[in-house]
Amino acid sequence: MLTDRLWRRLGADPTIVGTPLTIGTTAYTVIGVMPPGFRFSAAVTADEPDLYVPLALDLAAQLPFNHDFLAIVRARHGASPEAVRQVIAIAARPSDAADHHQGHGRDLYPVGLQADMVEEVRPALVGLSFATVFLLLVLTVNLSSLLLARAAERQREVAVSRALGASGTAIVRAMLLEGGLLGLLGGLGGVLAGRWGMRLLVALGPTDLPRRDDIVLDWRVALVVVTVGVILGLAAAASPAAWASRVPLESLVATGSLRGTRTYGRLRRSLIVVQVALSLVLLSAGGLVVRSFERLLTVDPGFRPAGVLTFQVSLGRWLFPAEADAFAFQDRVTDAFRSVPGVTAVSATRTLPIAGGTNVTALTIPGAPGNTGDANRDTAIVDRIFVRSGYVDAIGIRVLAGRAFAGGHGPGVREALIDRALARQFFPTGDPIGASIRCEGQTLVIIGVIEQARMYDLYRDGRPQLLVRAEDYEGRRPSYFVVHTNGDPRALSALVTPIVRRVDRRVAVSDVRTMNEIVAERRSRERLSAVLIGGLALGALVLVAMGLVGVISGTVTRRRGELAIRMALGATHRRVLRLVVGDGALLVGLGVLLGVPGVYAAGALVRGLLVDVSPWDPATLVAVAAGLFLVALAACYAPARRVLRIDPAPLLRQE
């Protein structure tokens, strides 16, 4: 089965079905072409396959230590998980009966494919949905406050309309229409901005994000955005419309100044308190996620990615039938790179750090000081990593004791490196160097203890690791080269293919990347979460500042007479300024207190996005609250400075 991408590279021949195709030395027949956009969900690598071939596999004949097989089963609609497990258990019986499988505890178990696909991205999606809802609430409250202020400024117009016989329903309808039009225009603007922003967000997202290529802003998404905009506009206009329709007519025409009413003042101040509370919740979540990403940037992955270039080569048996030929090819490529100026170390491995895909096995260390006498406790399940000499130096793993693999070893000797976790488990008080490991019926000698190079997550250790020489095992040819240079590793990228082709023109080269690029890709999901949630939190902060500016401006306008009297009686500008700013500070303080319970709920929602940061990290939450308070005070101060321009004499004569 060809992918659509490969089919087009071969000329997009519509009659290609039935055409013979040779891969290596094996003949195949093309039976179909996959549709565009198809992605095998179980392939979580950055590079998608170009074609699919049948896997002829007798599970009972496989060694029990090999865990590299995956089966796809579609359950009948309505089948319970228990029924699926029973069917899989029945399918596993032939392999369970095999002599070399008995006693190894191997089992088959079902995993929901959809749940497995979204397991890693679900926390980010939940956190982003939470942040979006809160920002929409903040936006609605802010817009409602602005429309309420506009309604107060138009109180003369409302009074005239009411005096001429306009009903409260007509006034409500007019204001709702205005809010709906604002929401419509905002929704259309959001669609236009979204078309540009979508490309940026997809570029920031990880390459293994499920259905990444399907993330588009089509007409359905645009319709939802516009509809939500209209609904938010109507919701924001509801409170000022209700106020304008219920306020007594006498209150509207009783004064010639824009003093408003007590109901208006209380309503708008209440909206600001709610807005501050909602913003605090969103800012706390954003602060925790950004703090988490900052921790991720400084975490030690157990190796040094700087200055390292990696690439993969094809070492299939159709090219190198004998193991010795494959390793001889690697040695020639290694020598060729060592002659390049600036290159300090070259090696090869079967699995790169942060890429997973290790070989899982069990080992024991007879006579180790840490043994308890319990066979289960004294057996460790480890990641076995097949490497060549010089790998530890090339990838930058720290050697804690002993030495790394040298150029060669004596006949009949199998050397091994263990990580700190294994050394701590089996040798809490002794020296592991020289001890013997029993693994799959073979004996290995420990020659060194190393720091663990994390294989799955940048921020936490995985299973204990056992490093062994690839040439000591049949069929474990390392396909990844690791080249360390003192300069920029990207400068070596152009040399990779020519060097490999000079050694053997038949060998294909792929996946040329620096380790910094691989590490950055692993950080991309957390980076996307930090950018999105942090951006939404900053948006909420801007909205709070805008709302406070509007409230304080309205306060200064309505209280001009009172402030003029205070100043005429001897109050200094500083005292009057402090009075106005204090009014805004009181609103912010009430909002912060109101938002504290929501902060704890937000921490629980974003827990899955956090790395080495508590969901209720006191330093982050205090910093967020203090930052919100300072920004709010700054927003209050700008309009409050209008007090300094008040001249009491002419204002009092006018009053």
N, C-alpha and C positions, 0 to 999 in steps of 0.2 A: 504494500500500500504506500503510494507516494503522497507526500504532503503537497498542498497546492503550491507552496514556495518552490520545491524542487521540480515539480511538473513544469512550472513556468521557466525555470532555469534550463530545462531540457527542451524548450521550444513550444510548450503548451500544445502538444499534438493531441487532438481530440480522439485519435485512433490508437493511443498508446497502450490501452488495455490489451493484454495478450502478448506484449512485446517482451522478449527475453532480456534479462538484465544480469550482469555479473558483478558481484560484490566480493572483492578479494579473489578467491578462487572458487567461490560457490555460485552456481547458476540459479537464478530466480526468474519468475514470470510476474509481470505487473498485472494485478487483478483489479486495481481501482486507484482513484485519486481522492484524497480527503478534501472536504470543503474548505474554503478560505476561512481563516480564523480559528480552525480547530486547534485545540491545545490539550495534550494528554495531561490530565489533572495530576496524575501521580508523578510526572516528571517535573521536579521542582528545581531543575538546574536553569542557569541563565540561558543556555543554548538549547533550543528545541530540536528534537530529532528531525531528520530530513525524510526518513522513510521507516516503515515498520515491517518486520519479518516474523514468521511464526517461531515460537519458542517451543522446541521439542524437548520436553522435560519429564523425566520419571522421578518424582519427588522422593520415592522410597530409595532410589539409587544414589541420592545426593548425600554428601557428608552431613552429619547433624550439626556441624559448627557453622555451616554456611547460612546466613540470614538475609540473602540478597534477593529473595523471590517475593513477588507480590501478585496476588490474584484479584481479579475484578469480578464480582458476583452481583448480578441484578436480582433483587428479591421480588417475588410476586407482590403486587399491590395489596396492602393490608396485612402482610406477613409480620408477625411479631419478632422482635429482636431475639427472643428465646428460640423460636423456630429456626431462625437463620443460624444461630449458634449450633443447634443440633445437626443441621444439614452439613455445616462445615466440619463438625466433629466426625460425622460419618465419612466424609471425603478424606479425612486425615488417617483413617484406620489402616489402609495399606502401608503407609510409611511408618506408622506406629509399630507395625508388626515386623519391620525390618530389623535384623539382628543388630546392626551397627547404630540403630536409633534408640534402642532400649536403654533406659537408665540415664538419659540425658535431659529429661524434663522438657523436651521440645513440644510445642503446642501451636495450634492455629487458632486465631481469634478474629472476630469481625470488627471492622472499624467503619463507621458511617463516612462515606466518601465526602459528602457535602460538608458535614461537620468538621472533618479532617482538613478540608481545603480552607475553610474560613477560621480555623481555630486560632491561628496566629494573628489574623487581622481583625478578629471580632472585638478585642478590647479597644483597638483604635477606632473602629466604626462606632462602638457604643459611646466612647468618649467624645468623638466628633459630633455625634447626634445630640448628646447632652449639651455640648457647648453651643451648637447651632440653635437649639430650642431656647436656651437662656439668652443668647444674643437677640433672638427675635422678640423675646419678652421685654428685654431692655429697650429695644428699638420701638416696640409698641408703646411702652410707658413714656419714652422720650417724645415720640410723635404726639401722643395724647397730651402731654404737658405743653408742647408748642401750640397745638390747636386750641388748647384751653386759654393760653395767653392771647392768641389771635382773637378768640371769641370775646375776651375781656376788652381788647382794644376796639372791637366792633360793637361794643355795647350800645352806643348811640344808634347804630344801624339796626340792631336787634330791637331797641326800644321803639324806634319809629315804625318798624314792621309790626310789632305787637300792637302799637297804638292805632295803626291803620287796619287792624283786624286779623293779622296773620295768626294762625293757630300755632300752638306748640308743636303739633305734628309737622306743619310746614317748615318750621325752623329746624327741627330735627332732620327732616328729609334733606334740606339744603346743606346742612353741615355734614351729614353722612355722604352725600354726593361729593362734596369737596374732599373728604377723607378718602373715598373710594378712588377718585381721580388721582390724588397724590399717590395712593398705593399702586394704581395701574402704571403711572409714569415710573415709579420706583422699580416695579417688576420688570418693565421693558428695559430700563437702564441696567438692572441686574443681569438680564439675559445677554445684553451686549458686552458687559464686563466679563460675564462668565465664559463667553466664547474665547476670550483671550486668556483668562486665568486658568481654564481647564487644561490647556497645553502645558502651562507651567507646573500645575499640580501633578499631572501624569508624569512629567519629566522628573519631578522630585520623588515620586513613588518608587518602591522596589520593583525590580524586573520580574520577581516571582509573585507579584500581587495577583490574586485570582481574577481572571477576566480583565486584565489590565487594558488590553486593546479595545474592550467593549465600553470603556468609560468615555462617553461622548455626551454632548449637550444637544440632543435632538429635539424635535417639536414637542414631544411629550413632556420632557423635562422643562422646556421653555413654558409650556402651558401651566405646569404645576407652579413654577416660579411666579408667573404673572398672577395666577389665582391666589397664591399665598400673599402676594403683595396687596391685592385688592382686599382680601380678608383682614390683613393687618391694618390697612388704612381705615376700613370701616370700624374695626375694634378700637383704634386710637381715637376716632371721632365720636365714639359713643359717649364718653364721659363729658366732654365739653358740650355736646348736643343736649345731653340730659340737664346740665347746669343751665344753659341758656333758655331751655324750655320751661324750667321750674322756678327760676328766680323771679320774685315779684316785680311787676312793672314799675312800682314806685321806687324800688331800689335802683333801677336802671336810669331813671330820669331825675333822681333826687339831687345829683351833683353834676357840676360841669367838668370835673376833673376825673382822670382815670383812676379812681381809688379802688374800684372793684367792690366786691362784697366779702364778708367773712367766709361764706361758703366757698367762694372762689379761692381765697387764700389758703384755707385749710386743705382743699382738694389738691391744689397744685403742690403744696408742701408735702402732702402725703405721697403724691406720685414720685417726688424726688427721693423720699426715704425708701420707697419700694425699689426705685431704680438703683440706688446705691447698694441696697441689700443684694439684688440680683447680680450686679456687677462684681461685688465682692466674691460671690460664689464662683462666678466664671473666672475671675482673676486668680483666685486661689487654685483652681484646677489648672489654669494655664501656667501659673508659677511652678506648681509641682512638676508638670510635664517638662517645662524648660529646664528646671533644676535637674531632673532626671537625665535629660539629654546631655547636659553639661557634665554630669558624672560619667556618662557613657563615653564622652570624648576623652576623658582622662583615665579610663580604666586600663589596666594592664592585661592584655590578652594572652600573656605567657610567651610571646615571641616579639621580634622587632620587625614590623612590616616595612619600615623605611629602607629604601635602597634595594628592594627585592623585586625581581621580575619573574613571572611564571608563565609557562606555556605548556600545552599538551601535544603529544605526538601519538601517532597510531602505531602500535606494536603488535598487530594481529599475527596469528600463526601463519596466515597466508604470505606474510612478509618474512617472518623469522620463525620457522618451524621449531628450531631448537632454542632452549632457554639461553644457552651460551652465546648464540648469535645476537639475541636481543640485548643482552648485557654488554656485549662487545660494541654494539652500535652506540649504546648510551655512553660508554667510556670514550669513544671517539668524539662524540658531541661535547662531552665534558671537557676534554682536552682542547677542543677548538675554542670554547668559550673562555677557558682559562688564559688563552693567549691574547684575549681582547684587553686593551688597556683599561684599567679601573676595576676589572672584575676580580673580586677577592675570594669567592667561594662558589662552587657549582655542585649541585647534587640532584637527586631525583627521588620522588615519593609516589606512592600509590594514591594518597589522599592529602589534599591541602588543608591547612587549618581553616576553620570557620566554614568548611564545605561539607562536613559530615561524611556519610558514606563509608565509615570505617568497618573493619571486620570485628565482630563481637565474638569473644571466646571466653573460656573459663581457665583459671590457673590456680595452682597451689604451690606453696613454698615449704616443703617438708623441713621440719626442724627450726622454723623461724621463731624468734622469741615471742612474737605476737600471736601465735597459734593458741587456740583455746581448747582443742581436743574435740570440738564439734565440727564434723565434716562440712556442714553447710556454712558455718561462720568462717571456716578456714579456707573457703573457696571464693575467689574474687572473680566477678564478671567484669571484663576489661575490654577496652578498644585496642585491638592489635593493629599497629600501623607499620606497613612495610616500606622501608627507606633504604637508600644507598649511603655509602660512606660520605661524610661531609655534610649531611643534611642538617644536623644540629647547628653547625656553624653558619650554613647558608641561610637558614630561616631565622636564626637569632634566638635559639632556645638556650636558657641559662643552665649550665651544668652545676648541680649542687654538690655532687660528690663523685669520685671516680673520674672516668673519662668517657668521651663519645666514641662512636665507631671510627676505627682507623682504616687504613687501606686494605688490610686483609687479616685473616686469622688462620690458626692451624687447622689441619684436617680433623673432621669429627667434632669440632667445637662450634656451638651455636651461642652467640652472644646476644645479650638483651639489655635494654635500658628501661628502667621503671621510673614513674613519676613520683612526686612527693607524697601523693595520697597512698600509693602502695607501700612506699617506704615507711610511712607513719603507721599503716595498719599492721604490717608484718614485722617491722623492726623498730618498735617504739623506743627501745633501749640499746639495740645492737647496731652493727655495721652490716649493711646489705651487700657490700662489694664482695664478690666471690661466691655468694650463695647460689643455690641451684633452684630453678623454677621447673615445675612439671606442667606442661601445657600440651594437650592433645597427644599424649603418649610420648612426647619429646622432652628432652632435658636442655635447658638453656642456662647460661651462666650470666649473672648480673655483673656488668662492668661499670655501671654508672647510674646516678640518680639525677633526673632533670626536672625542671619546672614544667607543668602541664601547659602545652599549647592548645588553647581551647578550640574544640572542633565543631561545636554547635551554637553556643552563645558567646558573645564577647564578654559578658559580665558575670558569668558563673561557670564553675568547673562542671565538666560532664563526668562520664565514667572514668575510673582510673585508666591510665594508658601504659601500654607495653610496646616499645619500639624494637623491631627486629630487622635483621638484614633481609632484603627482598631476595637476594640470590640464594638464600638458604631454603627457599620454599618453591615448590613447583607451581607454576601458573600465577605467580604474584608479581608480574612485571610492572614496575612503576611507570606510569605514563606521563606524569607531571615533572617537568624540570623546574628547578629553583636556582636562580642566578642572583648573587648578591654583588652589588657594585658600589664603589665610593661616590659615584656621580648620580645623575638622574637616570633611573632605570628605564624611563620611557624612551631615552635616547637609544637604548639597545633593541627596542621593538623592531626597528627596520632591519636589524642584523639577524634576527632569529631564523626566518625562512631561508635566506641565503646560506647560513652556516649549516642548517640541517640538510638542505638540498645538496650541499657539497659533500656531506658525509654519505648520504643515500637519497637519491632523487625520488625514490618510491614512497618515502615517508611523508605523510601529510601533517601540517602544523595547524593548530587551532587554539582558540581561547588565550591569546597573548594578552596578559594583564599584569599590572603591578599589584603587589599585596596591599598597598594603600588603597587601590581601587576596589579590591575585594572586601576590605574592611569597611570602606565607605558604603559599599552596597549593602552590607549587613546592618549598617546604621541607618539606612535610608527609611525604614519603616518608622523608627523612633524620630528621625528628623522630620518626616512628613507630619507626624502627630504633633511635634513641637511647633512646627510652622503654622499648621492650621489652628490648633487650639490656642496657641499664643497670639496669633493674629486676631482671632475672634475676641480674645480677652482684651487686647489693646483697642479693638473696635468698641467694646463695651465701655472702656475707660474714656474714650473720646466722647461717647454719647453722654456719659455722666457729666463730663466737664461742660458739654454744650447745655445740658439741662440746668446745671447750676448757674451758668452764666445767664441763662434766660430768667431763672427765678430771682437771682439777686438784682438783675436789671429791673425786673418788674417791681421788686421791693423798693429800690431806690426811687423809681418813678412814683409809686403810690404814696411813699412816705416823705415826699419832698417837703411838704408843709411842716410835718412834725420835725424833720431834721433841721429845717430853717429856723424853727422856734428854738430848738436846742442850741443851735449855734448862736442865735441872737442873745440867748441867756448866758452865754459864756463857754459853751462846750467847744473844746478844741477839735480841729480836724482829725487828729489822731484818735481822740475818744469816739467821735462819730464813726470814723472808719472801722474802729474795733467793734463797735456795736453792730454794724452791718455785716462784717465778716463773721462775727460770732453767731449771727443768725444762720448763716450757711454752715458753719462748723457744727452747730447743733443738729442740723438736718443730717449731715454726714455721719456724726456720731450715732444718731438713732439708727441710721441705715446699716452701719457696721454691726451694731448690736443685734439688729433684726436678722442680719445675714449669717451670724455665727452658726446656727443649726444647719443651714444649707451648706456651709463649708465642710462639715463632717460628712454629709451625704455626698458631696462632690468628690471627696477623697476616696470614698468607697467605690464610686463609679470609675475613676481613672486608675484604680489600683493596678490593673493589668498592664498599664502603660509605663509604670514606674520601675526604675532600675536603681537599686540601692538607696531609695528615698522612701521614707514612711509616708503613707497617705495623709497623715496629720503632722507632717514635719513642722515643729514649732517655729524654727528660724524662717522657713519659707513663708508660712502663713502670717507671721508678725511683720515680715518685710512687705508682703503684699498689702496688708491692712494699712501699714504706715505709708506706703507709696500711694495708695488710694486716697488717704487722708490729705497728704501733701498736695497731690494733684488737684483735689477738690478745693483746698484752701486757695491754691493759685488761681483756680477758675473763679472763685468767689472774689478775689482781690481785684481782678481786672475791672469788672463792672462797678465794684464798690468805690473805685477811685473817682467815679463821677460825682461823689459827694464833695470832693475838693473843689468842684466847679460851681457849687451852689452859692449864690449871693443872697443872703437872707432878706435884705431890704426890698429889692424889687419883687421878689417872690411873695413876700408877705403883703405888699401893697396890692399885687395881683389877686391874691386870695381874698 
